[in-house]
Amino acid sequence: MKARRAALAFALLGLLAAAPVKAAWPEKRITFVVPAPPGGTMDVMARVVAAQLSPRLRQPVVVDYRPGGGGALAVQAVLDAAADGHTLLFTGSSVLTESPHVLALRYNPLTDLQPVADLGRAYLLLIAHPAVPAATLSELIAHAKRYPRKLSYASYGPGTAAHYAGLIFNRREGIDLQHVPYKGSPPALADVMAGQVPLMFDGIVTSLPYIRSGKVKAFAISSRARSRLLPQVPTFAELGYPEIDFSNWIGVAASARMAPALAATINRELFSLVAAPGVRERLLELGFEPTPASTPGELAAMVRAEFERNARIVKAFNITFE
């Protein structure tokens, strides 16, 4: 009997030794590296998720701002860190699918990074300082044609959806709104509200409070249906511009060196969080549309498709890095 028990014990030990050791996550503080300054769309969502995730995982979750270089500084910080899920890129789609086409980067976003979770979407608005003499998009077009090269539009960065939307709008209407790129939404919005730049393509999350307060006005939104937060603002599609259909998905990416199983674990945790009572409602109030759960593989396919679409835009408009 003793010999049989000893043999069973050795067999169990052998099985345990052969089984892969599964690392716990998280084991320490989690850092969300945000490739934008405080106050922008990425930052708003990162802070909401971090505040809810920390008590849920019983670990600190901090937000580390690394603006500049079209997201390159933030991406490099993630690539330089251990690929153990404790340093994650909390980003918008522009960093992975838009700005890489017009920036000289040391990394390839399709091979050096892996998308983990697309948590929500924020659509673009064309907004203006109240002094701009137009109440509708058609009136704005007429004004731009009456005064060629007199109007400019701000964007939250070169090679972003906000930049591309203006180029497409110019070509469609034969106008020449001048592009003024900024490093993020907050400084651009400040100049629009001050009257330094008359127009801007911006995300609804950052523009919404100022539209409500009357500091800026909105002409159109890039969503397929009108926003419940701004039901008076028509969509570009209903005004005859279906090609201006950009949305900025906000979510998490990681180093491609991170194990796929860990990416799947983080994916499930994040989607569970944003679907939780209270969190979803809060995101909707801010202007985000939480997205249905998807796998990292499905998100990677979407990122590649968006990357290729934006490459075609860059080629069509001959956009170069300055």
BELPE-V533082 format. One record per pair of residues at least 6 apart in sequence whose C-alpha atoms are under 6 Angstrom apart, sorted by sequence separation. I is the first residue (numbers start at 1). GAP is how many residues later the second one is. D is the distance in Angstrom with one decimal. If there is no record, write none. Layout:
BEGIN
I;GAP;D, I;GAP;D
END
This chain:
BEGIN
54;6;5.3, 134;6;5.1, 170;6;5.6, 182;6;5.8, 191;6;5.9, 192;6;5.7, 210;6;5.8, 211;6;5.5, 274;6;5.5, 54;7;5.3, 66;7;5.9, 155;7;5.2, 66;8;5.0, 155;8;5.6, 226;9;5.9, 50;11;5.4, 96;13;5.6, 220;13;5.6, 222;13;5.7, 220;14;5.1, 221;14;4.7, 222;14;5.6, 220;15;5.2, 221;15;5.8, 220;16;5.6, 271;22;6.0, 158;23;5.5, 222;23;4.9, 71;24;5.5, 157;24;4.9, 222;24;6.0, 152;25;4.8, 157;25;5.0, 151;26;5.3, 152;26;4.2, 153;26;5.3, 154;26;4.6, 155;26;5.0, 156;26;5.0, 157;26;5.5, 149;27;5.6, 152;27;5.8, 153;27;5.9, 154;27;5.7, 156;27;5.7, 156;28;4.3, 70;29;5.9, 156;29;4.8, 29;30;5.6, 31;30;5.8, 34;30;6.0, 37;30;5.5, 29;31;4.9, 30;31;4.7, 31;31;5.0, 32;31;4.8, 33;31;4.7, 34;31;4.9, 35;31;4.9, 36;31;4.2, 29;32;5.9, 31;32;5.9, 32;32;6.0, 33;32;6.0, 34;32;5.9, 35;32;4.6, 35;36;4.8, 35;39;5.0, 162;39;5.0, 33;41;6.0, 155;45;5.9, 153;46;4.4, 154;46;4.4, 155;46;5.7, 153;47;4.7, 30;56;4.5, 31;56;4.8, 32;56;5.1, 33;56;4.9, 34;56;5.2, 30;57;5.9, 32;57;5.7, 33;57;5.7, 102;57;6.0, 32;58;5.5, 99;60;4.5, 98;61;5.6, 99;61;5.8, 98;62;5.3, 129;63;5.9, 129;64;5.9, 94;66;5.6, 129;69;5.4, 128;70;5.5, 128;71;4.4, 127;72;5.7, 127;73;5.4, 126;74;5.8, 126;75;4.6, 125;76;5.5, 125;77;5.4, 124;78;5.3, 125;78;6.0, 124;79;4.5, 165;79;6.0, 123;80;5.5, 122;81;5.9, 123;81;5.9, 205;81;5.8, 137;82;5.5, 205;82;5.0, 136;83;5.8, 204;83;6.0, 130;86;5.5, 129;87;4.9, 128;88;5.5, 128;89;5.4, 127;90;5.4, 127;91;4.3, 126;92;5.8, 126;93;5.6, 126;94;5.6, 125;95;5.7, 125;96;4.4, 124;97;5.6, 124;98;5.2, 123;99;5.6, 123;100;5.8, 123;124;4.6, 122;125;5.8, 122;126;5.2, 121;127;5.5, 121;128;4.3, 120;129;5.6, 121;129;6.0, 120;130;5.4, 119;131;5.9, 118;132;6.0, 119;132;5.0, 118;133;4.5, 117;134;5.4, 117;135;5.2, 116;136;5.4, 116;137;4.9, 115;138;4.3, 114;139;5.6, 114;140;5.4, 113;141;5.6, 114;141;6.0, 113;142;4.6, 114;142;4.9, 113;143;4.6, 112;144;5.1, 40;145;5.6, 116;147;5.8, 117;150;5.4, 116;151;5.7, 93;155;5.6, 93;156;5.3, 92;157;5.6, 92;158;4.4, 91;159;5.7, 91;160;5.6, 90;161;5.7, 91;161;6.0, 90;162;4.6, 89;163;5.5, 41;164;5.9, 89;164;5.1, 41;165;6.0, 89;165;5.9, 88;166;5.3, 122;166;5.2, 121;167;5.4, 120;168;5.7, 121;168;5.1, 120;169;5.2, 120;170;4.1, 119;171;5.7, 120;171;5.0, 83;172;6.0, 119;172;5.6, 83;174;5.9, 83;175;4.7, 79;176;5.5, 116;180;4.8, 115;181;5.8, 115;185;5.7, 97;209;6.0, 97;210;4.3, 102;218;5.6, 103;218;5.6, 102;219;4.8
END
